[in-house]
Amino acid sequence: MTADHQSGPSLAEIAALIGDPARANMLAALMAGQALTASELALIAGIAPSTASSHLSKLQAGGLLAQEAQGRHRYFRLNGPLVAQALEAIMAVAGAAPKPKRLPGPRDADMRRARTCYDHIAGELGVKLTDALVARGCIERADQDFILTTQGRDFFGQLGIDLAGLKAARRGLARVCLDWSERRPHMAGALGAALARHCLEAGWVAQAKGARTLSVTRAGKAAFEKYFAIAA
């Protein structure tokens, strides 16, 4: 095994970190893209603060979490979009298994319709937007990336999205992210995040504080039909 392979946690170690129920609950809570304190994550996981501290240290050492300090408080967030994409993919696999519990309620239905996946749009809406961009010839799939076409550059330019600034960012421009509820890809990466940001700033979608669910506004319904030819 090369030194490069030994430099980071192994697949088995990462799987063990995610596989603990308390840690899985904390990671899922951070999928909204917000940073949370250790106390908040302990409450979400249903464990004591001291136990949560141990779990968070392990997740941080494994490269799954990043920590930020503000005053006396420490905040934890997912360590980048790659971690969020991995968690989303695991959710897709877990969702394919039979569920012995009761059928999902209305809250789950809202999550399936539209939600954030870290910093981009997921759920039925995210998949529809991605499908529309592919159908319009704005993006083309290439393995685990979407390639932005000339037509796509014109389209996003019309929306006012700064593509030059996105390309300068130190992350993939348009990544394929498997949607755990739709079991089909939606667009992540810098372009996916910029599109989500545009939808929020333009008032096409609304997001409650601390929630992943998104609701499409009246303006959004008109915009999605006009620009993407989809009924949201």
Secondary structure, 3 states (H helix, E strand, C coil): CCHHHHCCCCHHHHHHHHHCHHHHHHHHHHHHCCCEEHHHHHHHHCCCHHHHHHHHHHHHHCCCEEEEEECCEEEEEECCHHHHHHHHHHHHHHHCCCCCCCCCCHHHHHHHHCEEECCEEEHHHHHHHHHHHHHCCCEEEECCEEEECHHHHHHHHHCCCCHHHHHHCCCCCCEEEECCCCCCEEEEHHHHHHHHHHHHHCCCEEECCCCCEEEECHHHHHHHHHHHCCCC
